[in-house]
């Protein structure tokens, strides 16, 4: 194998090997960042997925209540009743 052929082979392999190395390093860096940037409770502890799901359920119920109140208010307006004042 001549030195020109060897140099050509090394140049042709440099690109794919370099790309694989960069992908590996970027993936490693991304995994480290994900571990550091997990959502945390204001107390500094990581958020429990079950607690997160419970909070979503609670917020959805609150939205449903607000929509029902808005719908009831709109129905009252359509029937000529004065709107309810809420304290």
Phi and psi restraints in degrees (value plus and minus 20) as a CYANA .aco file:
   2 UNK   PHI    -100.9   -60.9
   2 UNK   PSI     144.6   184.6
   3 UNK   PHI     -86.7   -46.7
   3 UNK   PSI     -50.5   -10.5
   4 UNK   PHI     -87.3   -47.3
   4 UNK   PSI     -61.6   -21.6
   5 UNK   PHI     -86.3   -46.3
   5 UNK   PSI     -62.5   -22.5
   6 UNK   PHI     -82.0   -42.0
   6 UNK   PSI     -63.6   -23.6
   7 UNK   PHI     -83.5   -43.5
   7 UNK   PSI     -60.6   -20.6
   8 UNK   PHI     -84.7   -44.7
   8 UNK   PSI     -63.3   -23.3
   9 UNK   PHI     -83.5   -43.5
   9 UNK   PSI     -63.3   -23.3
  10 UNK   PHI     -83.2   -43.2
  10 UNK   PSI     -60.5   -20.5
  11 UNK   PHI     -85.2   -45.2
  11 UNK   PSI     -60.2   -20.2
  12 UNK   PHI     -88.5   -48.5
  12 UNK   PSI     -51.9   -11.9
  13 UNK   PHI    -103.0   -63.0
  13 UNK   PSI     -40.3    -0.3
  14 UNK   PHI     -82.2   -42.2
  14 UNK   PSI     -60.7   -20.7
  15 UNK   PHI     -86.4   -46.4
  15 UNK   PSI     -76.1   -36.1
  16 UNK   PHI     -84.3   -44.3
  16 UNK   PSI     -56.6   -16.6
  17 UNK   PHI     -87.2   -47.2
  17 UNK   PSI     -62.1   -22.1
  18 UNK   PHI     -83.1   -43.1
  18 UNK   PSI     -60.4   -20.4
  19 UNK   PHI     -84.4   -44.4
  19 UNK   PSI     -64.1   -24.1
  20 UNK   PHI     -81.9   -41.9
  20 UNK   PSI     -62.2   -22.2
  21 UNK   PHI     -82.5   -42.5
  21 UNK   PSI     -63.7   -23.7
  22 UNK   PHI     -85.3   -45.3
  22 UNK   PSI     -61.7   -21.7
  23 UNK   PHI     -82.6   -42.6
  23 UNK   PSI     -61.9   -21.9
  24 UNK   PHI     -83.9   -43.9
  24 UNK   PSI     -65.6   -25.6
  25 UNK   PHI     -85.0   -45.0
  25 UNK   PSI     -61.1   -21.1
  26 UNK   PHI     -87.2   -47.2
  26 UNK   PSI     -59.7   -19.7
  27 UNK   PHI     -84.4   -44.4
  27 UNK   PSI     -59.6   -19.6
  28 UNK   PHI     -84.6   -44.6
  28 UNK   PSI     -63.4   -23.4
  29 UNK   PHI     -84.3   -44.3
  29 UNK   PSI     -61.0   -21.0
  30 UNK   PHI     -84.7   -44.7
  30 UNK   PSI     -61.8   -21.8
  31 UNK   PHI     -82.2   -42.2
  31 UNK   PSI     -58.9   -18.9
  32 UNK   PHI     -86.4   -46.4
  32 UNK   PSI     -59.9   -19.9
  33 UNK   PHI     -87.6   -47.6
  33 UNK   PSI     -57.3   -17.3
  34 UNK   PHI     -83.7   -43.7
  34 UNK   PSI     -58.9   -18.9
  35 UNK   PHI     -86.4   -46.4
  35 UNK   PSI     -55.9   -15.9
  36 UNK   PHI     -97.3   -57.3
  36 UNK   PSI     -50.5   -10.5
  37 UNK   PHI    -124.8   -84.8
  37 UNK   PSI       7.6    47.6
  38 UNK   PHI     -85.0   -45.0
  38 UNK   PSI     124.5   164.5
  39 UNK   PHI     -80.3   -40.3
  39 UNK   PSI     117.9   157.9
  40 UNK   PHI    -146.0  -106.0
  40 UNK   PSI     129.4   169.4
  41 UNK   PHI     -92.2   -52.2
  41 UNK   PSI     134.6   174.6
  42 UNK   PHI     -74.2   -34.2
  42 UNK   PSI     -43.0    -3.0
  43 UNK   PHI     -93.5   -53.5
  43 UNK   PSI     -31.0     9.0
  44 UNK   PHI      80.0   120.0
  44 UNK   PSI     -24.7    15.3
  45 UNK   PHI    -107.9   -67.9
  45 UNK   PSI     127.8   167.8
  46 UNK   PHI     -81.5   -41.5
  46 UNK   PSI     128.4   168.4
  47 UNK   PHI     -95.8   -55.8
  47 UNK   PSI     110.5   150.5
  48 UNK   PHI     -96.1   -56.1
  48 UNK   PSI     110.8   150.8
  49 UNK   PHI     -77.4   -37.4
  49 UNK   PSI     -54.9   -14.9
  50 UNK   PHI     -87.8   -47.8
  50 UNK   PSI     -59.2   -19.2
  51 UNK   PHI     -86.1   -46.1
  51 UNK   PSI     -56.9   -16.9
  52 UNK   PHI     -84.4   -44.4
  52 UNK   PSI     -63.4   -23.4
  53 UNK   PHI     -84.8   -44.8
  53 UNK   PSI     -58.7   -18.7
  54 UNK   PHI     -85.2   -45.2
  54 UNK   PSI     -59.6   -19.6
  55 UNK   PHI     -85.3   -45.3
  55 UNK   PSI     -60.1   -20.1
  56 UNK   PHI     -83.3   -43.3
  56 UNK   PSI     -63.1   -23.1
  57 UNK   PHI     -83.0   -43.0
  57 UNK   PSI     -62.8   -22.8
  58 UNK   PHI     -83.3   -43.3
  58 UNK   PSI     -63.2   -23.2
  59 UNK   PHI     -86.7   -46.7
  59 UNK   PSI     -57.3   -17.3
  60 UNK   PHI     -84.7   -44.7
  60 UNK   PSI     -59.4   -19.4
  61 UNK   PHI     -84.3   -44.3
  61 UNK   PSI     -59.4   -19.4
  62 UNK   PHI     -84.7   -44.7
  62 UNK   PSI     -61.6   -21.6
  63 UNK   PHI     -82.4   -42.4
  63 UNK   PSI     -63.1   -23.1
  64 UNK   PHI     -81.2   -41.2
  64 UNK   PSI     -60.8   -20.8
  65 UNK   PHI     -83.9   -43.9
  65 UNK   PSI     -62.4   -22.4
  66 UNK   PHI     -85.4   -45.4
  66 UNK   PSI     -59.5   -19.5
  67 UNK   PHI     -84.6   -44.6
  67 UNK   PSI     -60.7   -20.7
  68 UNK   PHI     -84.8   -44.8
  68 UNK   PSI     -61.6   -21.6
  69 UNK   PHI     -84.1   -44.1
  69 UNK   PSI     -60.3   -20.3
  70 UNK   PHI     -86.5   -46.5
  70 UNK   PSI     -61.3   -21.3
  71 UNK   PHI     -84.2   -44.2
  71 UNK   PSI     -63.6   -23.6
  72 UNK   PHI     -82.7   -42.7
  72 UNK   PSI     -60.2   -20.2
  73 UNK   PHI     -84.7   -44.7
  73 UNK   PSI     -61.8   -21.8
  74 UNK   PHI     -86.5   -46.5
  74 UNK   PSI     -56.9   -16.9
  75 UNK   PHI     -87.7   -47.7
  75 UNK   PSI     -58.2   -18.2
  76 UNK   PHI     -83.9   -43.9
  76 UNK   PSI     -59.8   -19.8
  77 UNK   PHI     -85.6   -45.6
  77 UNK   PSI     -59.0   -19.0
  78 UNK   PHI     -88.2   -48.2
  78 UNK   PSI     -47.7    -7.7
  79 UNK   PHI    -111.9   -71.9
  79 UNK   PSI     -16.4    23.6
  80 UNK   PHI      64.7   104.7
  80 UNK   PSI      -9.9    30.1
  81 UNK   PHI    -101.0   -61.0
  81 UNK   PSI     128.4   168.4
  82 UNK   PHI     -90.2   -50.2
  82 UNK   PSI     126.3   166.3
  83 UNK   PHI     -84.5   -44.5
  83 UNK   PSI     126.7   166.7
  84 UNK   PHI     -94.6   -54.6
  84 UNK   PSI     118.5   158.5
  85 UNK   PHI    -116.6   -76.6
  85 UNK   PSI     110.5   150.5
  86 UNK   PHI    -126.7   -86.7
  86 UNK   PSI     116.0   156.0
